């Protein structure tokens, strides 16, 4: 456990990596650690996820270079585009609280702030 900042409570963290290495040394079996919350929220990113993130990042950088403040990056398949945030907020988009994805998320402990 590393030093804590003044005024902060000490807490234990980051133990998964060292524990996985210790288990691997003791057993001779490959061991890995993971953040369970990351897996629950989406698992390992696929090649498509990584490519999409790269495309979003590239478009965001171009938007900044072009001075497109007040815009956001969006996927208008198959293209990545920038659109004014005002346009994105023009229409209220609702999520059905009874949709199976919402019910499954709630069942796994995900909170929607209500």
C-alpha contacts under 8 A as a table, 3 or more apart, distances in Angstrom:
res1	aa1	res2	aa2	distance
1	X	11	X	7.95
1	X	12	X	6.40
1	X	13	X	7.14
4	X	8	X	6.30
4	X	9	X	7.25
4	X	10	X	5.99
5	X	8	X	5.53
12	X	15	X	7.50
14	X	17	X	6.58
14	X	18	X	7.75
15	X	18	X	5.63
15	X	19	X	6.01
16	X	19	X	5.12
16	X	20	X	6.04
16	X	33	X	5.53
16	X	34	X	7.40
17	X	20	X	5.18
17	X	21	X	6.34
17	X	32	X	7.27
17	X	33	X	5.60
18	X	21	X	5.13
18	X	22	X	6.16
19	X	22	X	5.03
19	X	23	X	6.13
20	X	23	X	5.11
20	X	24	X	6.15
20	X	31	X	5.27
20	X	32	X	5.52
20	X	33	X	5.92
21	X	24	X	5.05
21	X	25	X	6.19
21	X	31	X	6.71
21	X	32	X	7.63
22	X	25	X	5.11
22	X	26	X	6.15
23	X	26	X	5.11
23	X	27	X	5.91
23	X	28	X	7.85
23	X	29	X	7.74
23	X	31	X	6.70
24	X	27	X	5.30
24	X	28	X	5.17
24	X	29	X	5.17
24	X	30	X	5.51
24	X	31	X	5.34
25	X	28	X	5.48
25	X	29	X	7.67
34	X	38	X	7.88
34	X	39	X	7.75
35	X	38	X	5.48
35	X	39	X	6.73
36	X	39	X	5.15
36	X	40	X	6.16
37	X	40	X	5.04
37	X	41	X	6.10
38	X	41	X	5.21
38	X	42	X	6.30
38	X	43	X	6.11
39	X	42	X	5.41
39	X	43	X	3.86
39	X	44	X	6.73
40	X	43	X	6.28
42	X	45	X	7.58
45	X	48	X	7.83
45	X	49	X	5.50
45	X	50	X	6.59
46	X	49	X	5.04
46	X	50	X	6.39
47	X	50	X	5.16
47	X	51	X	6.14
48	X	51	X	5.10
48	X	52	X	5.97
49	X	52	X	5.16
49	X	53	X	6.13
50	X	53	X	5.13
50	X	54	X	6.20
51	X	54	X	5.04
51	X	55	X	6.18
52	X	55	X	5.04
52	X	56	X	6.13
53	X	56	X	5.06
53	X	57	X	6.08
54	X	57	X	5.07
54	X	58	X	6.10
55	X	58	X	5.09
55	X	59	X	6.21
55	X	80	X	6.93
56	X	59	X	5.23
56	X	60	X	6.12
56	X	73	X	6.44
56	X	74	X	7.57
56	X	80	X	6.67
57	X	60	X	5.04
57	X	61	X	6.23
58	X	61	X	5.21
58	X	62	X	6.29
59	X	62	X	5.01
59	X	63	X	6.09
59	X	73	X	6.76
59	X	80	X	6.90
59	X	81	X	7.02
59	X	82	X	7.37
60	X	63	X	5.01
60	X	64	X	6.32
60	X	72	X	7.69
60	X	73	X	6.24
60	X	82	X	7.84
61	X	64	X	5.15
61	X	65	X	6.21
62	X	65	X	4.99
62	X	66	X	6.12
63	X	66	X	5.10
63	X	67	X	6.14
63	X	68	X	5.05
63	X	69	X	7.58
63	X	71	X	7.84
63	X	82	X	7.13
64	X	67	X	4.97
64	X	68	X	5.82
64	X	69	X	6.99
65	X	68	X	7.71
68	X	71	X	5.91
70	X	84	X	5.94
70	X	85	X	5.79
70	X	86	X	7.88
71	X	82	X	6.04
71	X	83	X	5.27
71	X	84	X	4.12
71	X	85	X	4.99
72	X	82	X	5.34
72	X	83	X	5.51
72	X	84	X	6.24
72	X	85	X	5.84
73	X	80	X	6.89
73	X	81	X	5.70
73	X	82	X	4.48
73	X	83	X	6.53
74	X	80	X	5.72
74	X	81	X	5.38
74	X	82	X	6.02
74	X	83	X	7.09
75	X	78	X	7.14
75	X	79	X	5.96
75	X	80	X	4.65
75	X	81	X	6.31
76	X	79	X	5.19
76	X	80	X	5.98
76	X	81	X	6.69
77	X	80	X	7.14
83	X	87	X	6.83
83	X	88	X	7.13
84	X	87	X	5.27
84	X	88	X	6.61
85	X	88	X	4.95
85	X	89	X	6.21
86	X	89	X	5.15
86	X	90	X	6.04
87	X	90	X	5.10
88	X	91	X	7.21
89	X	92	X	6.71
95	X	99	X	7.77
96	X	99	X	5.33
96	X	102	X	7.84
97	X	102	X	6.05
97	X	103	X	7.38
98	X	102	X	6.61
98	X	103	X	6.35
99	X	102	X	5.37
99	X	103	X	6.31
100	X	103	X	5.00
100	X	104	X	5.99
101	X	104	X	5.13
101	X	105	X	6.09
102	X	105	X	5.06
102	X	106	X	6.16
103	X	106	X	5.18
103	X	107	X	6.15
104	X	107	X	4.98
104	X	108	X	6.37
105	X	108	X	5.26
105	X	109	X	6.56
105	X	110	X	5.31
105	X	111	X	7.91
106	X	109	X	5.13
106	X	110	X	4.98
106	X	111	X	6.33
107	X	110	X	7.34
111	X	114	X	7.24
